[in-house]
Amino acid sequence: MLEKVTYKPIGIIHTGFRDKRNAPIQGVFAKDAKGVVEVFPEYAEGLKDIKGFSHLILLYHFHLADADTESYSLTSKPFLEDEEHGIFSIRHFKRPNPIGLSVVRLESVRGNRLEIREVDILDGTPLLDLKPFVPRFDNRLEAKTGWLANPNLDWAKGESGKHRSE
């Protein structure tokens, strides 16, 4: 069994969100939330042909969760929910491995800087990888959404993290 896995950032994500309480719950609910992905110069060549895609998948490290890494629980109450669920059925940042995934809209490419929208990521977040979102590969129209299928959660659209207590 592997003892340790190490990744190095390929860039930094810049946004106007300095605190999780001000960040959107999900980027898809924040159409006007803007940011910039700065890919480090040594990886910039890897951006060739990226501008032909409308959306990107960003994989990143929840850097502000580092201090709390040891304090995660295998069950937790998600934001705006009264019931506990397993950590692998929610999108909480306190996880065994604090890795985040977001789908963002690509607005423009300027050298090694990608201007994005629909972002829900905190400023200064280390970027681990990015990939094009390809609907033909990434959409699963038959996918089930488990406990998130609850129609009472629809009111959460557009809510920011301002109500978060954690």
N, C-alpha and C positions, 0 to 999 in steps of 0.2 A: 504494500500500500504506500502511496506517495505521502511523504511527510509534509512537504511544502511545495506550493506552486507560486512562481513569481512572474508578475507581469510588469512591463514598464509603460508608462503613458506615452501616447503618440501625439498628444496635444492637450489643450485646455479649453473648457467650455466657459464662455463669458456670457452672463445674463444680468438682468437687473435685480435678480432675486438673491439677497444676501442672507435670508433667513427662511427656514422651511415654513414658518407661519405665514409668509407672504407669497409663497410659490403656489401655482395652480396645483390642484389635485392630480390632474392628467392634462397633458398638453393639448389633446384633442378638444378639450373644453375651453381652451385659451387661444383662440385663433390669432389674436393680436400680440401674444407674448413673443418677444423677439430675443434673439441671441446671436452670438458669433462663435463658431467652432474654429479655433486657431490650431491648425495642424503644424507640428514642429517642422522646421525646414528640411530636416533629414528624411521626412516622410512625404513631403509635398509632391514628389513625382507620382506617388500612389493615387493622387487625385485626378489623374488623367481620365477624361471622359465622364467624370462624376456630374458635370453640369447638365447632362442629358436626363437626369432623374429628378422627379418632383419631390420625392420623399427619401429620407435616410433613416437607417436604424443606428442609433448611437448606443454603444456599450461603455459604461463608465464606472468609476469607483466612487462609492458614497464616502468621500473623504471626511466629512464631518461626523460620520457614524463611527470612525475609528476608535474613539475613546470609549464608545459603548459596545464595541464588538463582543466583549465577553458577557454583556448583559442582555443579549437577545434571549427570547423565549421561543419555544417551539409552537406555542399558541399565543395569539394576540388578538385584541379587538382592533379592527381596522378603523380608520378615520370615518366618522359619521355612521358607525355601526355599533350596536349594543351587544352583539354576540361575538364570542371568541371563535376564531378559525385557525387552522394550522398555518404555520408560517409559509409553507409552500403553496397555499391557496390564496395568499394575499400578496400585496405589493409593498409591504413595509420595508423601510431601509435598514432596520435592525434585523440582520440575517446572519447565518453562519459565515457567509462570504458576502460582504457588502458591495454587490455588483448591481448596477442599475441598467435598465434598457428603456429607451424612449424612441418613438417614431416621430420625426420632425419633418416639417416642410422646408425644402431647400429653395431659398429665394434667389441667391446669386453666389457666384464664386469669384473671388478676387485674390488671385495668387493662392496662398496657403490659408486663406480665410473664407469660411463658408457662412454666409448670412442665412439664418434660419428663423422659422416661426413655429408656433404651436409647441413651445418649449416649456418644460416643467422642472428644469434642472437648476441647482444653485450655482451662483457665480464661483468660478475658480475650480470647478469639478474636473478632475483628471479624466481625459478621454482614453479609453483602452483600445477601442476599435470603432470603425464605422463601416457600414455596408449599405448598398442601395436597397431600398424597399422595392420589391418587385411583386405587384399584386398577383401575378400568375403563380408565383412560388409561395408568397407569404400569406395570402388570404386563405382562410378556411371557412367557407360559407356555412358548413355544417357544424362548426364548432359550438360546443355548449359552454355556458358561462357559469355553471354551478350556482353557488349562493348569490352571485352578482346578478342573476336574472331577476332578483327581487324588484318589482316595479316601484317600490318605495324609495329606491336609491336614485331614481331619475332626477330628483330635486337637487342632487349634488352637482349637476352640470354647472360649470362656471364658478363654483365655490373655490375660494383660495384656501390655503392652509391656515388662515387666520384663526380658525377655531381649534386648531390642533393643540393638544396639551402635551404631547411627547416631543 
